[in-house]
């Protein structure tokens, strides 16, 4: 017996959702635990280099299992054609039309929901690895820096490196908008998000500031050649994790990013960030009040 595990993430023009992929992983783990050999087929877009449905030889398998999603449509019906010689089982799916050939083509249908049944989804089980949650705050164009602007190249490199990390990335924007649910409406809301993150990557000054005041380690990136306000702010805080535009864009940038990323996820960085969080910021407001009092006294 040899099983080919499939699902919507197997199709070239399918969709890989967290639930679909976890369900396929759950099925594979259950087969392994039962001593049943299996392989999974993946879209070449989602997992380049893995076994694809197109490359899978039906003669290599006795059974095909399709997991999660709706049992519906021409792509599922195509599976019945290509793997006609295999015993075919569908598990953890939604059955919208029990008479659909996509459904009737399976020898066994183990539905999660249908006209008269419902059961807990496959994705509710199995193991999930703990990964850091990383907020990513990118600066806008900042035309005021003129020819010193390196934003496009810096952001291209940094987002590529974040994408290579095993993390849960959360794109964030310091811009507030009370009319758009995708944005925070107040600084309090923005700060609440950063307090719940494990690490922040920011090329925007206030991404750095709000991370540190929240006690969250931040990998600061200055997109301005020669240093701009991000570098100045990091210096003011005494925070070490900084990449300049030149450091990002040269050949050692990726390695530097990896070193600071790993440091930001360390206990040392967490302690340092918590120390920053209790720092007072009275200097500018004290100076402002002093000037105003002096002006009032001189009237």
Secondary structure, 3 states (H helix, E strand, C coil): CCEEEEEHHHCCCCCCCHHHHHHHHHHHHHHHHCCCCEEECCCCCCCCCCCCCCCCCHHHCCEEEEECCECCCHHHHHHHHHCCCCEEEEEEEECCCCCCHHHHCCCEEEEEEECCEECCCHHHCCCCCCCEEEEEECCCCCHHHHHHECHHHHHHHHHHHHHHCCEEEEEECCCCCCCCCCCCCCHHHHHHHHHCCCEEEECCHHHHHHHHHCCCCEEEECCECCCCHHHHHHHHHCCCCEECHHHHHCCCHHHHHHHHHHHHCCHHHHHHHHHHHCCCCCHHHHHHHHHHHHHHHCC
